[in-house]
């Protein structure tokens, strides 16, 4: 899997958006924030990518997944990017967490 940054559509001070940010940071997932209009009716950029005007919304170019709803996004991040930690690879991609270098 390539490690391109995810795009996170969010609102400033939104607790649901911050929940997603914490999950991305915990798993060392790079992301770019796109702050959107506070007025729901003006969130056209979000609607173009996700089909809805709700935030948070995430676009993952590594897997082709686009989704909304913080609980779903957090679950997706854990399932997709938490696996790297379970396999012994550091979340930042710099090496193994089990102390080995992956060789013999």
N, CA, C and O atoms as a Tinker XYZ file with bonds, in Angstrom:
   416  protein
     1  N      0.853000   -1.177000    0.000000    73     2
     2  CA     0.000000    0.000000    0.000000    64     1     3
     3  C      0.891000    1.229000    0.000000    63     2     4     5
     4  O      1.826000    1.331000    0.794000    81     3
     5  N      0.604000    2.134000   -0.869000    73     3     6
     6  CA     1.318000    3.398000   -0.922000    64     5     7
     7  C      0.886000    4.246000    0.267000    63     6     8     9
     8  O     -0.211000    4.070000    0.797000    81     7
     9  N      1.733000    5.146000    0.674000    73     7    10
    10  CA     1.400000    5.960000    1.840000    64     9    11
    11  C      1.183000    7.415000    1.459000    63    10    12    13
    12  O      1.934000    8.294000    1.881000    81    11
    13  N      0.160000    7.664000    0.664000    73    11    14
    14  CA    -0.233000    9.030000    0.347000    64    13    15
    15  C     -1.085000    9.549000    1.495000    63    14    16    17
    16  O     -1.796000    8.772000    2.133000    81    15
    17  N     -1.028000   10.845000    1.770000    73    15    18
    18  CA    -1.856000   11.362000    2.862000    64    17    19
    19  C     -3.339000   11.289000    2.538000    63    18    20    21
    20  O     -3.755000   11.480000    1.396000    81    19
    21  N     -4.130000   11.007000    3.572000    73    19    22
    22  CA    -5.583000   11.031000    3.454000    64    21    23
    23  C     -6.031000   12.484000    3.455000    63    22    24    25
    24  O     -5.306000   13.359000    3.929000    81    23
    25  N     -7.212000   12.743000    2.930000    73    23    26
    26  CA    -7.806000   14.072000    3.008000    64    25    27
    27  C     -8.954000   14.003000    3.993000    63    26    28    29
    28  O     -9.864000   13.186000    3.852000    81    27
    29  N     -8.903000   14.872000    4.996000    73    27    30
    30  CA    -9.943000   14.927000    6.014000    64    29    31
    31  C    -10.701000   16.239000    5.880000    63    30    32    33
    32  O    -10.132000   17.317000    6.052000    81    31
    33  N    -11.983000   16.140000    5.573000    73    31    34
    34  CA   -12.859000   17.312000    5.519000    64    33    35
    35  C    -13.421000   17.503000    6.909000    63    34    36    37
    36  O    -14.000000   16.581000    7.485000    81    35
    37  N    -13.254000   18.699000    7.449000    73    35    38
    38  CA   -13.635000   18.922000    8.852000    64    37    39
    39  C    -14.020000   20.366000    9.126000    63    38    40    41
    40  O    -13.804000   21.265000    8.312000    81    39
    41  N    -14.593000   20.549000   10.294000    73    39    42
    42  CA   -14.946000   21.874000   10.808000    64    41    43
    43  C    -14.034000   22.205000   11.974000    63    42    44    45
    44  O    -13.638000   21.322000   12.734000    81    43
    45  N    -13.706000   23.464000   12.110000    73    43    46
    46  CA   -12.925000   23.924000   13.249000    64    45    47
    47  C    -13.728000   23.697000   14.531000    63    46    48    49
    48  O    -14.882000   24.115000   14.616000    81    47
    49  N    -13.136000   23.045000   15.518000    73    47    50
    50  CA   -13.781000   22.850000   16.810000    64    49    51
    51  C    -14.846000   21.766000   16.859000    63    50    52    53
    52  O    -15.550000   21.645000   17.862000    81    51
    53  N    -14.981000   20.988000   15.816000    73    51    54
    54  CA   -15.988000   19.925000   15.763000    64    53    55
    55  C    -15.483000   18.720000   16.561000    63    54    56    57
    56  O    -14.440000   18.163000   16.215000    81    55
    57  N    -16.187000   18.301000   17.616000    73    55    58
    58  CA   -15.706000   17.171000   18.425000    64    57    59
    59  C    -15.654000   15.855000   17.656000    63    58    60    61
    60  O    -14.800000   15.015000   17.940000    81    59
    61  N    -16.534000   15.662000   16.707000    73    59    62
    62  CA   -16.511000   14.441000   15.905000    64    61    63
    63  C    -15.290000   14.427000   14.980000    63    62    64    65
    64  O    -14.671000   13.385000   14.763000    81    63
    65  N    -14.961000   15.590000   14.448000    73    63    66
    66  CA   -13.777000   15.722000   13.600000    64    65    67
    67  C    -12.515000   15.497000   14.428000    63    66    68    69
    68  O    -11.576000   14.847000   13.969000    81    67
    69  N    -12.493000   16.028000   15.639000    73    67    70
    70  CA   -11.328000   15.857000   16.512000    64    69    71
    71  C    -11.135000   14.397000   16.903000    63    70    72    73
    72  O    -10.004000   13.949000   17.093000    81    71
    73  N    -12.219000   13.664000   17.024000    73    71    74
    74  CA   -12.127000   12.224000   17.313000    64    73    75
    75  C    -11.378000   11.509000   16.184000    63    74    76    77
    76  O    -10.545000   10.639000   16.438000    81    75
    77  N    -11.678000   11.880000   14.949000    73    75    78
    78  CA   -11.006000   11.291000   13.792000    64    77    79
    79  C     -9.535000   11.714000   13.768000    63    78    80    81
    80  O     -8.658000   10.893000   13.498000    81    79
    81  N     -9.268000   12.980000   14.047000    73    79    82
    82  CA    -7.885000   13.471000   14.089000    64    81    83
    83  C     -7.073000   12.670000   15.102000    63    82    84    85
    84  O     -5.951000   12.260000   14.805000    81    83
    85  N     -7.620000   12.445000   16.284000    73    83    86
    86  CA    -6.907000   11.660000   17.310000    64    85    87
    87  C     -6.595000   10.257000   16.816000    63    86    88    89
    88  O     -5.495000    9.751000   17.037000    81    87
    89  N     -7.546000    9.631000   16.153000    73    87    90
    90  CA    -7.335000    8.283000   15.640000    64    89    91
    91  C     -6.245000    8.270000   14.571000    63    90    92    93
    92  O     -5.380000    7.394000   14.581000    81    91
    93  N     -6.279000    9.222000   13.660000    73    91    94
    94  CA    -5.259000    9.297000   12.621000    64    93    95
    95  C     -3.877000    9.494000   13.251000    63    94    96    97
    96  O     -2.908000    8.854000   12.843000    81    95
    97  N     -3.792000   10.372000   14.236000    73    95    98
    98  CA    -2.516000   10.630000   14.893000    64    97    99
    99  C     -2.024000    9.413000   15.671000    63    98   100   101
   100  O     -0.835000    9.097000   15.637000    81    99
   101  N     -2.922000    8.732000   16.369000    73    99   102
   102  CA    -2.547000    7.544000   17.139000    64   101   103
   103  C     -1.955000    6.458000   16.254000    63   102   104   105
   104  O     -1.080000    5.708000   16.687000    81   103
   105  N     -2.426000    6.373000   15.020000    73   103   106
   106  CA    -1.959000    5.333000   14.113000    64   105   107
   107  C     -0.890000    5.832000   13.139000    63   106   108   109
   108  O     -0.477000    5.112000   12.231000    81   107
   109  N     -0.453000    7.066000   13.342000    73   107   110
   110  CA     0.613000    7.614000   12.509000    64   109   111
   111  C      0.236000    7.784000   11.054000    63   110   112   113
   112  O      1.088000    7.677000   10.172000    81   111
   113  N     -1.032000    8.047000   10.797000    73   111   114
   114  CA    -1.516000    8.195000    9.424000    64   113   115
   115  C     -1.398000    9.665000    9.019000    63   114   116   117
   116  O     -1.927000   10.554000    9.687000    81   115
   117  N     -0.697000    9.898000    7.917000    73   115   118
   118  CA    -0.587000   11.264000    7.414000    64   117   119
   119  C     -1.911000   11.689000    6.798000    63   118   120   121
   120  O     -2.588000   10.900000    6.139000    81   119
   121  N     -2.265000   12.939000    7.022000    73   119   122
   122  CA    -3.519000   13.454000    6.474000    64   121   123
   123  C     -3.391000   14.940000    6.215000    63   122   124   125
   124  O     -2.549000   15.622000    6.799000    81   123
   125  N     -4.231000   15.421000    5.340000    73   123   126
   126  CA    -4.341000   16.843000    5.056000    64   125   127
   127  C     -5.741000   17.282000    5.455000    63   126   128   129
   128  O     -6.728000   16.657000    5.066000    81   127
   129  N     -5.824000   18.335000    6.215000    73   127   130
   130  CA    -7.130000   18.857000    6.628000    64   129   131
   131  C     -7.645000   19.836000    5.593000    63   130   132   133
   132  O     -6.911000   20.687000    5.090000    81   131
   133  N     -8.914000   19.698000    5.290000    73   131   134
   134  CA    -9.621000   20.669000    4.463000    64   133   135
   135  C    -10.771000   21.171000    5.319000    63   134   136   137
   136  O    -11.764000   20.474000    5.533000    81   135
   137  N    -10.616000   22.384000    5.800000    73   135   138
   138  CA   -11.672000   22.960000    6.624000    64   137   139
   139  C    -12.788000   23.455000    5.713000    63   138   140   141
   140  O    -12.543000   24.088000    4.686000    81   139
   141  N    -14.014000   23.155000    6.112000    73   139   142
   142  CA   -15.172000   23.465000    5.273000    64   141   143
   143  C    -16.023000   24.536000    5.930000    63   142   144   145
   144  O    -15.821000   24.905000    7.087000    81   143
   145  N    -16.974000   25.017000    5.158000    73   143   146
   146  CA   -17.911000   26.040000    5.624000    64   145   147
   147  C    -18.733000   25.540000    6.810000    63   146   148   149
   148  O    -19.141000   24.379000    6.846000    81   147
   149  N    -18.968000   26.403000    7.755000    73   147   150
   150  CA   -19.792000   26.035000    8.909000    64   149   151
   151  C    -21.249000   25.798000    8.498000    63   150   152   153
   152  O    -21.920000   24.921000    9.042000    81   151
   153  N    -21.721000   26.573000    7.550000    73   151   154
   154  CA   -23.108000   26.411000    7.100000    64   153   155
   155  C    -23.232000   25.146000    6.272000    63   154   156   157
   156  O    -22.567000   24.974000    5.250000    81   155
   157  N    -24.093000   24.276000    6.737000    73   155   158
   158  CA   -24.315000   22.983000    6.098000    64   157   159
   159  C    -24.618000   23.132000    4.609000    63   158   160   161
   160  O    -24.132000   22.345000    3.797000    81   159
   161  N    -25.409000   24.122000    4.251000    73   159   162
   162  CA   -25.830000   24.305000    2.863000    64   161   163
   163  C    -24.686000   24.742000    1.943000    63   162   164   165
   164  O    -24.844000   24.738000    0.722000    81   163
   165  N    -23.547000   25.114000    2.507000    73   163   166
   166  CA   -22.422000   25.575000    1.690000    64   165   167
   167  C    -21.274000   24.563000    1.611000    63   166   168   169
   168  O    -20.190000   24.897000    1.131000    81   167
   169  N    -21.493000   23.374000    2.062000    73   167   170
   170  CA   -20.434000   22.365000    2.053000    64   169   171
   171  C    -20.425000   21.572000    0.749000    63   170   172   173
   172  O    -20.474000   20.342000    0.752000    81   171
   173  N    -20.362000   22.289000   -0.345000    73   171   174
   174  CA   -20.407000   21.655000   -1.654000    64   173   175
   175  C    -19.179000   20.789000   -1.922000    63   174   176   177
   176  O    -19.291000   19.753000   -2.577000    81   175
   177  N    -18.025000   21.188000   -1.434000    73   175   178
   178  CA   -16.802000   20.396000   -1.657000    64   177   179
   179  C    -16.943000   19.016000   -1.029000    63   178   180   181
   180  O    -16.533000   18.016000   -1.619000    81   179
   181  N    -17.513000   18.963000    0.150000    73   179   182
   182  CA   -17.715000   17.677000    0.825000    64   181   183
   183  C    -18.731000   16.847000    0.054000    63   182   184   185
   184  O    -18.549000   15.644000   -0.134000    81   183
   185  N    -19.781000   17.486000   -0.382000    73   183   186
   186  CA   -20.819000   16.761000   -1.116000    64   185   187
   187  C    -20.279000   16.177000   -2.422000    63   186   188   189
   188  O    -20.664000   15.078000   -2.820000    81   187
   189  N    -19.388000   16.913000   -3.083000    73   187   190
   190  CA   -18.813000   16.401000   -4.334000    64   189   191
   191  C    -18.014000   15.114000   -4.111000    63   190   192   193
   192  O    -18.047000   14.217000   -4.954000    81   191
   193  N    -17.302000   15.012000   -2.991000    73   191   194
   194  CA   -16.462000   13.826000   -2.786000    64   193   195
   195  C    -17.176000   12.692000   -2.073000    63   194   196   197
   196  O    -16.901000   11.524000   -2.346000    81   195
   197  N    -18.098000   13.018000   -1.156000    73   195   198
   198  CA   -18.704000   11.955000   -0.348000    64   197   199
   199  C    -20.187000   11.724000   -0.619000    63   198   200   201
   200  O    -20.752000   10.725000   -0.173000    81   199
   201  N    -20.817000   12.639000   -1.344000    73   199   202
   202  CA   -22.242000   12.496000   -1.612000    64   201   203
   203  C    -23.125000   13.074000   -0.523000    63   202   204   205
   204  O    -24.350000   13.062000   -0.639000    81   203
   205  N    -22.508000   13.578000    0.529000    73   203   206
   206  CA   -23.261000   14.192000    1.638000    64   205   207
   207  C    -22.513000   15.445000    2.087000    63   206   208   209
   208  O    -21.350000   15.647000    1.736000    81   207
   209  N    -23.187000   16.268000    2.854000    73   207   210
   210  CA   -22.560000   17.503000    3.336000    64   209   211
   211  C    -22.109000   17.394000    4.791000    63   210   212   213
   212  O    -21.781000   18.401000    5.418000    81   211
   213  N    -22.091000   16.198000    5.315000    73   211   214
   214  CA   -21.720000   16.024000    6.715000    64   213   215
   215  C    -20.209000   15.878000    6.867000    63   214   216   217
   216  O    -19.522000   15.379000    5.975000    81   215
   217  N    -19.716000   16.320000    8.007000    73   215   218
   218  CA   -18.315000   16.136000    8.368000    64   217   219
   219  C    -18.257000   15.450000    9.718000    63   218   220   221
   220  O    -19.188000   15.585000   10.512000    81   219
   221  N    -17.214000   14.733000    9.994000    73   219   222
   222  CA   -16.034000   14.568000    9.169000    64   221   223
   223  C    -16.292000   13.643000    7.995000    63   222   224   225
   224  O    -17.194000   12.806000    8.015000    81   223
   225  N    -15.470000   13.824000    6.973000    73   223   226
   226  CA   -15.449000   12.920000    5.820000    64   225   227
   227  C    -13.987000   12.716000    5.471000    63   226   228   229
   228  O    -13.177000   13.635000    5.594000    81   227
   229  N    -13.655000   11.523000    5.039000    73   227   230
   230  CA   -12.268000   11.213000    4.711000    64   229   231
   231  C    -12.204000   10.573000    3.330000    63   230   232   233
   232  O    -13.079000    9.803000    2.935000    81   231
   233  N    -11.144000   10.914000    2.612000    73   231   234
   234  CA   -10.850000   10.303000    1.314000    64   233   235
   235  C     -9.469000    9.669000    1.443000    63   234   236   237
   236  O     -8.490000   10.348000    1.753000    81   235
   237  N     -9.401000    8.372000    1.205000    73   235   238
   238  CA    -8.138000    7.643000    1.309000    64   237   239
   239  C     -7.682000    7.250000   -0.099000    63   238   240   241
   240  O     -8.229000    6.315000   -0.684000    81   239
   241  N     -6.686000    7.955000   -0.649000    73   239   242
   242  CA    -6.211000    7.622000   -1.992000    64   241   243
   243  C     -5.469000    6.290000   -2.046000    63   242   244   245
   244  O     -5.265000    5.740000   -3.127000    81   243
   245  N     -5.067000    5.772000   -0.896000    73   243   246
   246  CA    -4.342000    4.502000   -0.846000    64   245   247
   247  C     -5.254000    3.308000   -1.101000    63   246   248   249
   248  O     -4.819000    2.289000   -1.637000    81   247
   249  N     -6.524000    3.438000   -0.714000    73   247   250
   250  CA    -7.452000    2.324000   -0.844000    64   249   251
   251  C     -8.657000    2.657000   -1.722000    63   250   252   253
   252  O     -9.417000    1.764000   -2.095000    81   251
   253  N     -8.835000    3.936000   -2.054000    73   251   254
   254  CA    -9.983000    4.345000   -2.847000    64   253   255
   255  C    -11.249000    4.531000   -2.027000    63   254   256   257
   256  O    -12.331000    4.703000   -2.588000    81   255
   257  N    -11.126000    4.498000   -0.705000    73   255   258
   258  CA   -12.288000    4.613000    0.179000    64   257   259
   259  C    -12.600000    6.080000    0.464000    63   258   260   261
   260  O    -11.703000    6.880000    0.731000    81   259
   261  N    -13.884000    6.418000    0.401000    73   259   262
   262  CA   -14.394000    7.716000    0.823000    64   261   263
   263  C    -15.529000    7.430000    1.783000    63   262   264   265
   264  O    -16.434000    6.658000    1.466000    81   263
   265  N    -15.490000    8.046000    2.958000    73   263   266
   266  CA   -16.560000    7.785000    3.932000    64   265   267
   267  C    -16.784000    8.964000    4.856000    63   266   268   269
   268  O    -15.941000    9.851000    4.988000    81   267
   269  N    -17.944000    8.947000    5.491000    73   267   270
   270  CA   -18.343000    9.944000    6.479000    64   269   271
   271  C    -18.656000    9.235000    7.785000    63   270   272   273
   272  O    -18.577000    8.010000    7.878000    81   271
   273  N    -19.012000   10.019000    8.788000    73   271   274
   274  CA   -19.380000    9.538000   10.119000    64   273   275
   275  C    -18.136000    9.142000   10.921000    63   274   276   277
   276  O    -17.411000    8.217000   10.555000    81   275
   277  N    -17.913000    9.848000   12.001000    73   275   278
   278  CA   -16.685000    9.671000   12.782000    64   277   279
   279  C    -16.482000    8.245000   13.277000    63   278   280   281
   280  O    -15.363000    7.736000   13.216000    81   279
   281  N    -17.520000    7.591000   13.761000    73   279   282
   282  CA   -17.363000    6.225000   14.274000    64   281   283
   283  C    -16.918000    5.284000   13.159000    63   282   284   285
   284  O    -16.059000    4.429000   13.375000    81   283
   285  N    -17.495000    5.434000   11.976000    73   283   286
   286  CA   -17.111000    4.598000   10.845000    64   285   287
   287  C    -15.670000    4.867000   10.419000    63   286   288   289
   288  O    -14.927000    3.939000   10.103000    81   287
   289  N    -15.282000    6.135000   10.412000    73   287   290
   290  CA   -13.924000    6.492000   10.008000    64   289   291
   291  C    -12.907000    5.941000   11.005000    63   290   292   293
   292  O    -11.886000    5.382000   10.605000    81   291
   293  N    -13.180000    6.096000   12.296000    73   291   294
   294  CA   -12.267000    5.586000   13.320000    64   293   295
   295  C    -12.122000    4.070000   13.191000    63   294   296   297
   296  O    -11.014000    3.543000   13.289000    81   295
   297  N    -13.216000    3.379000   12.976000    73   295   298
   298  CA   -13.172000    1.923000   12.791000    64   297   299
   299  C    -12.353000    1.556000   11.550000    63   298   300   301
   300  O    -11.567000    0.610000   11.577000    81   299
   301  N    -12.541000    2.305000   10.472000    73   299   302
   302  CA   -11.795000    2.070000    9.240000    64   301   303
   303  C    -10.295000    2.300000    9.452000    63   302   304   305
   304  O     -9.475000    1.494000    9.012000    81   303
   305  N     -9.944000    3.385000   10.116000    73   303   306
   306  CA    -8.527000    3.698000   10.359000    64   305   307
   307  C     -7.888000    2.583000   11.179000    63   306   308   309
   308  O     -6.780000    2.145000   10.871000    81   307
   309  N     -8.569000    2.129000   12.205000    73   307   310
   310  CA    -8.044000    1.038000   13.037000    64   309   311
   311  C     -7.862000   -0.232000   12.210000    63   310   312   313
   312  O     -6.819000   -0.882000   12.285000    81   311
   313  N     -8.870000   -0.582000   11.428000    73   311   314
   314  CA    -8.808000   -1.816000   10.642000    64   313   315
   315  C     -7.759000   -1.741000    9.543000    63   314   316   317
   316  O     -7.102000   -2.740000    9.249000    81   315
   317  N     -7.596000   -0.588000    8.939000    73   315   318
   318  CA    -6.696000   -0.448000    7.795000    64   317   319
   319  C     -5.270000   -0.108000    8.205000    63   318   320   321
   320  O     -4.317000   -0.695000    7.693000    81   319
   321  N     -5.125000    0.834000    9.121000    73   319   322
   322  CA    -3.789000    1.318000    9.476000    64   321   323
   323  C     -3.296000    0.780000   10.810000    63   322   324   325
   324  O     -2.096000    0.818000   11.083000    81   323
   325  N     -4.192000    0.281000   11.641000    73   323   326
   326  CA    -3.780000   -0.345000   12.892000    64   325   327
   327  C     -3.085000   -1.664000   12.630000    63   326   328   329
   328  O     -2.287000   -2.116000   13.452000    81   327
   329  N     -3.372000   -2.287000   11.503000    73   327   330
   330  CA    -2.762000   -3.561000   11.130000    64   329   331
   331  C     -1.251000   -3.426000   11.033000    63   330   332   333
   332  O     -0.533000   -4.364000   11.378000    81   331
   333  N     -0.752000   -2.294000   10.578000    73   331   334
   334  CA     0.697000   -2.107000   10.464000    64   333   335
   335  C      1.347000   -2.252000   11.830000    63   334   336   337
   336  O      2.423000   -2.838000   11.947000    81   335
   337  N      0.702000   -1.722000   12.865000    73   335   338
   338  CA     1.246000   -1.829000   14.220000    64   337   339
   339  C      1.180000   -3.270000   14.702000    63   338   340   341
   340  O      2.113000   -3.750000   15.343000    81   339
   341  N      0.094000   -3.960000   14.403000    73   339   342
   342  CA    -0.044000   -5.353000   14.828000    64   341   343
   343  C      0.971000   -6.253000   14.137000    63   342   344   345
   344  O      1.386000   -7.268000   14.696000    81   343
   345  N      1.370000   -5.884000   12.922000    73   343   346
   346  CA     2.343000   -6.679000   12.190000    64   345   347
   347  C      3.772000   -6.331000   12.588000    63   346   348   349
   348  O      4.719000   -6.912000   12.058000    81   347
   349  N      3.937000   -5.394000   13.510000    73   347   350
   350  CA     5.264000   -5.047000   13.989000    64   349   351
   351  C      5.932000   -3.921000   13.237000    63   350   352   353
   352  O      7.128000   -3.693000   13.418000    81   351
   353  N      5.199000   -3.206000   12.397000    73   351   354
   354  CA     5.755000   -2.069000   11.688000    64   353   355
   355  C      5.320000   -0.813000   12.407000    63   354   356   357
   356  O      4.147000   -0.649000   12.742000    81   355
   357  N      6.269000    0.070000   12.641000    73   355   358
   358  CA     5.940000    1.327000   13.326000    64   357   359
   359  C      4.903000    2.097000   12.529000    63   358   360   361
   360  O      4.883000    2.048000   11.300000    81   359
   361  N      4.051000    2.803000   13.238000    73   359   362
   362  CA     3.012000    3.585000   12.574000    64   361   363
   363  C      3.619000    4.633000   11.652000    63   362   364   365
   364  O      2.999000    5.013000   10.658000    81   363
   365  N      4.830000    5.110000   11.968000    73   363   366
   366  CA     5.448000    6.115000   11.111000    64   365   367
   367  C      6.211000    5.494000    9.943000    63   366   368   369
   368  O      6.817000    6.207000    9.143000    81   367
   369  N      6.179000    4.148000    9.845000    73   367   370
   370  CA     6.809000    3.463000    8.734000    64   369   371
   371  C      8.312000    3.354000    8.836000    63   370   372   373
   372  O      8.959000    2.903000    7.891000    81   371
   373  N      8.900000    3.763000    9.981000    73   371   374
   374  CA    10.348000    3.810000   10.080000    64   373   375
   375  C     10.997000    2.478000   10.426000    63   374   376   377
   376  O     12.224000    2.389000   10.417000    81   375
   377  N     10.253000    1.477000   10.718000    73   375   378
   378  CA    10.859000    0.199000   11.034000    64   377   379
   379  C      9.912000   -0.660000   11.842000    63   378   380   381
   380  O      8.711000   -0.398000   11.903000    81   379
   381  N     10.459000   -1.679000   12.455000    73   379   382
   382  CA     9.644000   -2.626000   13.205000    64   381   383
   383  C      9.572000   -2.215000   14.670000    63   382   384   385
   384  O     10.512000   -1.634000   15.214000    81   383
   385  N      8.438000   -2.525000   15.299000    73   383   386
   386  CA     8.259000   -2.195000   16.704000    64   385   387
   387  C      8.755000   -3.299000   17.617000    63   386   388   389
   388  O      8.866000   -3.098000   18.827000    81   387
   389  N      9.058000   -4.474000   17.051000    73   387   390
   390  CA     9.467000   -5.606000   17.890000    64   389   391
   391  C     10.974000   -5.673000   18.090000    63   390   392   393
   392  O     11.485000   -6.640000   18.656000    81   391
   393  N     11.687000   -4.649000   17.629000    73   391   394
   394  CA    13.135000   -4.583000   17.838000    64   393   395
   395  C     13.942000   -5.249000   16.745000    63   394   396   397
   396  O     15.160000   -5.083000   16.694000    81   395
   397  N     13.295000   -5.998000   15.871000    73   395   398
   398  CA    14.041000   -6.654000   14.789000    64   397   399
   399  C     14.111000   -5.714000   13.601000    63   398   400   401
   400  O     13.378000   -4.728000   13.525000    81   399
   401  N     14.990000   -6.029000   12.687000    73   399   402
   402  CA    15.099000   -5.206000   11.492000    64   401   403
   403  C     14.422000   -5.847000   10.302000    63   402   404   405
   404  O     14.560000   -5.379000    9.172000    81   403
   405  N     13.688000   -6.924000   10.556000    73   403   406
   406  CA    12.954000   -7.604000    9.501000    64   405   407
   407  C     13.781000   -8.627000    8.756000    63   406   408   409
   408  O     13.254000   -9.350000    7.910000    81   407
   409  N     15.084000   -8.705000    9.057000    73   407   410
   410  CA    15.956000   -9.670000    8.391000    64   409   411
   411  C     16.152000  -10.897000    9.248000    63   410   412   413
   412  O     15.374000  -11.149000   10.168000    81   411
   413  N     17.187000  -11.664000    8.952000    73   411   414
   414  CA    17.466000  -12.898000    9.708000    64   413   415
   415  C     18.119000  -12.629000   10.995000    63   414   416
   416  O     18.417000  -13.560000   11.743000    81   415
